[in-house]
Amino acid sequence: MRFRRTGWSSAALIALILSISVGPPVGAEAQESAGILIRDVLIVDGTGTLPYPGEVFIVGDEIAAVGPAGTLDVTGDVHIETLSGLMLAPGFIDIHNHSDSGVLNQPAAEALISQGETTIIVGPDGGSAWPIADYLGRIESTRPAVNVGTLVGHGTIRRAVMGDD
């Protein structure tokens, strides 16, 4: 599947959209800035309301506005993307993930991003990275495409306290 006009893959555009923070919606006043206006998309906003036809305005690496179809008034250097038939949702959080080293080896995290995951929690079982500060330092320097949180596995704690057997 490809998006009209830019030729961006759906995973690439969804990764862009899902990895940026949502700002306050814009009312009737015009917002002048260079950006991308995504329109004619079905928005699932995560609040529990039904999906609705809407539009999203992106400036730089932030979502500047989200609103029902036809409500965003933007001017300036704006690229318009029409995504008829597609749905847009906030990123999903995977609370039981085993990509501890995967996000370090493949920081684009295409397998995660293509499923809409923008945050993962690693170390949910017995084993986990140790020491945590070193692992988080590697995550910080690698800067994977997803947010990463970590738990300390019970087996890791046991080995640290009792030694390897």
C-alpha positions in Angstrom: 0.0 0.0 0.0 1.3 3.5 -0.9 0.2 6.9 0.0 -0.9 9.3 -2.7 1.5 12.0 -3.9 4.5 11.3 -1.8 5.0 7.6 -2.4 5.8 7.1 1.3 5.1 3.6 2.5 2.2 3.3 5.0 4.6 2.1 7.7 6.9 5.1 7.2 4.1 7.7 7.5 2.4 5.9 10.4 5.8 5.7 12.2 6.2 9.4 11.7 2.8 10.2 13.0 2.8 7.7 15.9 6.2 8.8 17.1 5.4 12.4 17.6 3.6 14.1 20.5 0.1 15.5 20.3 -0.4 19.2 20.9 -3.6 21.1 21.7 -6.2 21.2 18.9 -6.5 24.4 16.8 -9.8 26.1 16.7 -11.0 28.5 14.0 -7.9 30.7 14.1 -5.3 30.1 11.4 -2.1 28.5 12.2 0.7 29.6 9.9 3.6 27.3 9.7 5.4 24.9 7.3 3.9 21.5 7.8 1.9 18.6 6.6 -1.9 18.5 6.7 -3.3 15.0 6.7 -7.0 15.0 5.8 -9.7 12.6 4.9 -8.6 10.1 7.5 -10.6 8.1 10.1 -9.2 9.1 13.5 -9.2 6.7 16.4 -8.1 9.0 19.3 -7.8 6.5 22.1 -10.4 8.2 24.3 -13.1 5.5 23.7 -15.2 7.6 21.4 -16.1 6.2 18.0 -13.7 6.8 15.1 -14.4 10.0 13.3 -13.5 11.6 10.0 -10.8 14.1 10.7 -7.5 15.8 9.9 -4.1 16.2 11.6 -1.6 19.0 11.1 2.1 18.2 11.7 4.8 20.8 12.1 8.3 19.5 12.4 8.3 16.6 14.7 5.1 17.5 16.5 1.4 17.1 15.9 0.2 20.7 16.1 -3.5 20.1 15.8 -6.1 17.3 15.5 -9.7 18.0 14.6 -12.8 16.9 12.8 -12.8 17.0 9.0 -12.7 20.6 7.7 -12.1 22.3 11.0 -8.3 23.0 10.9 -7.5 26.4 9.4 -3.8 26.3 8.4 -1.9 28.7 6.1 1.7 29.0 4.9 3.8 26.3 3.3 1.6 23.3 3.9 1.9 20.0 2.1 -1.5 18.2 1.9 -1.9 14.5 2.2 -5.2 12.9 1.5 -5.5 9.4 3.1 -8.9 8.2 2.1 -9.9 4.9 3.5 -7.1 4.8 6.1 -7.3 5.0 9.9 -5.0 6.9 12.2 -4.5 6.0 15.8 -2.2 6.9 18.6 0.7 4.5 19.2 0.3 1.3 21.0 2.2 0.2 24.1 3.5 -3.4 24.2 3.9 -4.2 27.9 5.5 -7.7 27.3 8.2 -7.4 24.7 11.4 -9.4 24.1 13.2 -6.9 21.8 15.8 -5.9 24.4 18.7 -6.4 22.0 16.5 -6.2 18.8 16.0 -2.4 19.2 19.8 -2.0 19.6 20.6 -4.1 16.6 17.7 -2.7 14.4 16.9 0.8 15.8 14.4 1.5 12.9 12.3 -1.1 14.7 10.3 -1.7 11.5 8.6 -4.9 12.9 7.2 -2.9 15.8 6.4 0.4 14.1 4.6 -1.5 11.3 2.2 -2.8 13.9 1.6 0.6 15.4 3.8 0.0 18.5 5.5 3.2 19.7 6.4 2.1 23.2 7.8 -1.2 24.4 8.5 -2.6 27.9 11.3 -5.1 27.8 12.6 -7.5 30.5 9.1 -8.8 31.5 10.2 -12.4 32.4 13.1 -14.0 34.2 16.0 -12.4 32.2 16.7 -8.8 31.5 19.5 -6.5 30.7 22.0 -5.8 33.5 23.1 -3.4 34.7 20.1 -1.3 33.8 22.0 2.0 33.7 24.3 0.5 31.0 21.4 -0.8 29.0 19.5 2.6 29.2 22.7 4.4 28.2 22.9 2.1 25.1 19.2 2.8 24.3 19.8 6.6 24.7 22.8 6.5 22.3 21.1 4.2 19.8 17.9 6.2 19.8 15.5 3.5 18.5 12.4 4.5 16.7 10.2 3.3 19.6 10.2 4.4 23.3 11.8 1.7 25.5 11.1 1.1 29.2 12.6 -1.8 31.0 11.8 -4.1 34.0 14.4 -6.1 35.9 13.7 -9.8 35.5 13.5 -12.0 38.6 16.2 -14.3 37.2 18.5 -11.4 36.7 17.9 -10.3 40.3 18.5 -13.8 41.6 21.8 -14.1 39.7 22.9 -10.7 41.0 22.2 -11.6 44.6 23.0 -15.3 44.7 25.5 -15.6 41.9 25.5 -17.8 38.8 24.7 -21.5 39.3 
